Amino acid sequence: MRNRQQGISLIGALISAALILGALILGMRIVPVYTEYFAVKKALSGLASSAEATSPETIRILFDRRSGAEDINSVRKEDLVISKENGRWVISADWQRTIPVVANVSLLFQFSASSTTNAAASQ
């Protein structure tokens, strides 16, 4: 009676390690993109409810200051769409971010952030 060895082969281990390493590298490239997205959402919400926000020009200047402190590079003050609804400022921005992965392969992220909250989501 022969005992059969069980386990993973060297090639299987190398392929698994390559897949895990690829997923880690991809994750390390994606996390900063979403961190910036949440920083933009936080900045827009803070500006819309700020007492200092008295005009669109002031809001753009305040966003420019916050973007420097929060390390926001994808959205500029010129990208903001500012309107006033029911006595409250509504600030929104749409932008894209392309992240190169390998050679000519890239990931494209399209974001849209606004200072208003969805009424259905809050209920």
N, C-alpha and C positions, 0 to 999 in steps of 0.2 A: 504494500500500500504506500503510495507516494503522498507526501504532504505538499500541497500547493500553496505557494506564497500568495498573499493577498496584499493589496496596497496600490499606491499610485506609482507609475513608472517615472523615469527621469524626464521623458518628453512630456508626459502629462503634467508634471510639476512645473516645467518651464512654460508650457502654454498657460497654465493657471496663473502663474506669477506674472506673465506678460499681460493677461487680461486684467488682473487686479491692479497692476501698475498703470495701465492705460486708463482705467476708471478713476484712479487717484489723481492722475495728471489732469484729466478732463474736469474732475470736481474742483481741483485747485484753480482752474481757469474760470469756472462758472461762478464760484462763490463770490468773488469781488463784484461781478456784474449785478448779482441780486442784492448784495450789500449796498451798492450805490443806488439801486432802485428804491430800497426801503428808506435810505437817507433822503432821497428826493421827495418821497411821499411824506415823510416826517416834516421836512422843511416846508412843503406846500401847506400842510395842515396847520403848522405853527404860524405861518405868515397870514393865512386867511383869518385866523382868530386873533391876531396881534392888534394891540391898540395903536401901534406905530404905523400900521398899514392904512394910510389915508388916501393914497392915489396910486394908479398903476406904476408911475415912475418911482415912487417910494418903495413899492413892493419889489420892483426889479432891483433896486439898489440893495434892499435888505436880502433878497435871494442871492445876489452876488456875494455879499458878505458871508452868508451861511454856506454857500457852496465852497468857498475857500476853506472854511473851518471844517466842513464835513467831507472834504475831498470828493466833491461832485465835479466830474469833468465832462460828462456826456451831455448835460443840459446847461445851456447858457441862459442868461437873463432875457435875451432876445427870443428864445424859444417859448417863453411863457405866454399863455393865452389868458387874459385877465378880464373878468366881467363882474358885475355886481347884481346879485339876485336876492330879493327880500332883505335888503340892508346888509348883506354879508358878501364879502369878496369870494368869488369862485376862481380859483387858479388851477390851470391844467397845463400839461405838457405831454407831447408825444415825441419819442425819439427811438433811434435804432442804435444798436451796438454790435459790431462785428468782432468776433474773437477768432484769430487764426489758430488752427489746431495742428495740422501737419501739412507741409508743402502748400498745395493750392486748395486745401480743405479748410473751410471756416464755418463757424456757427454764427447765425444771425439772430439777435434778440430784438424784438419789437416791444416797446413798453409804452404804456399810457398811464399817467398818474394825475390825480385830481384832488383838490382839497375838499370836495364834497364826498359824503358817504352815501352809499346806496341804501334807500329806505327799507327795501326788502331784506337786506342783509342784517340790518340792525334789529329787526323784529324777531 
